[in-house]
Amino acid sequence: MSAQLILLVFHLCRKKALELSASLEKALEEGKECDLVEAWRKVRELTIRELERTYERLGIKFDEYHGEAMYREVAQSHSGQRRRLSLRP
């Protein structure tokens, strides 16, 4: 395969992955149930299970797992508080 063909395939796959990612994020934000949401839940569950095995070998245990959305909400909340108090970021 030529480098140009590989690059073209990469860009097409990346574009499709970004489209699917945007669709999934929108469905999750809207609370819609769809195949993508179910797939995300399965991937998340498997990821956590494997991470737990790895962390167990290292002697580390977590009580809770939070995704990016939780931290985004916290950051936005703090940002709003700073604005109300006229504090700089």
C-alpha positions in Angstrom: 0.0 0.0 0.0 1.3 3.4 -0.8 1.7 6.1 1.9 -0.8 8.3 0.2 -3.5 5.5 0.4 -2.7 4.8 4.0 -3.0 8.6 4.8 -6.3 8.8 2.9 -7.7 5.8 4.8 -6.5 7.3 8.1 -8.2 10.6 7.4 -11.5 9.0 6.4 -11.5 6.8 9.5 -10.7 9.7 11.7 -13.5 11.8 10.2 -16.0 9.0 10.8 -14.7 8.5 14.4 -15.2 12.2 15.1 -18.7 12.1 13.7 -19.6 9.1 15.9 -18.0 10.7 18.9 -20.1 13.9 18.4 -23.3 11.8 18.0 -22.5 9.9 21.2 -21.7 13.0 23.2 -25.0 14.6 22.0 -27.0 11.5 22.9 -25.4 11.2 26.3 -26.0 14.9 27.1 -29.7 14.6 26.0 -30.2 11.4 27.9 -31.2 9.5 24.8 -30.9 5.8 24.7 -29.3 4.5 21.5 -26.9 1.8 20.3 -24.0 4.2 20.7 -24.9 4.9 24.4 -25.2 1.2 25.1 -21.8 0.6 23.4 -20.2 3.4 25.4 -21.6 1.8 28.7 -20.1 -1.6 27.7 -16.7 0.0 26.8 -16.7 2.0 30.1 -17.5 -1.1 32.1 -14.8 -3.2 30.5 -12.3 -0.4 30.8 -13.0 0.0 34.5 -12.8 -3.7 35.1 -9.3 -3.9 33.4 -8.1 -0.8 35.1 -9.1 -2.3 38.5 -7.1 -5.4 37.7 -4.1 -3.3 36.9 -4.5 -1.1 39.9 -4.9 -4.1 42.1 -1.5 -5.4 41.1 -0.1 -2.0 42.0 -1.9 -2.0 45.4 -4.2 0.9 44.5 -8.0 0.9 45.0 -10.5 3.6 44.0 -13.9 4.1 45.7 -15.4 5.8 42.7 -14.8 6.4 39.0 -15.8 9.7 37.4 -15.6 10.7 33.8 -14.7 14.0 32.2 -18.3 15.3 32.3 -18.2 15.4 36.1 -15.0 17.5 36.2 -16.3 19.7 33.4 -19.4 20.5 35.5 -17.3 21.2 38.6 -15.0 23.5 36.5 -17.9 25.4 35.1 -19.3 25.8 38.6 -16.0 27.2 39.9 -15.8 29.5 36.8 -19.2 30.9 37.6 -18.3 31.5 41.2 -15.1 33.3 40.2 -17.1 35.6 37.9 -19.7 36.3 40.6 -16.8 37.2 43.0 -14.9 39.1 40.2 -11.9 36.8 40.6 -9.6 36.1 37.7 -9.1 32.4 36.6 
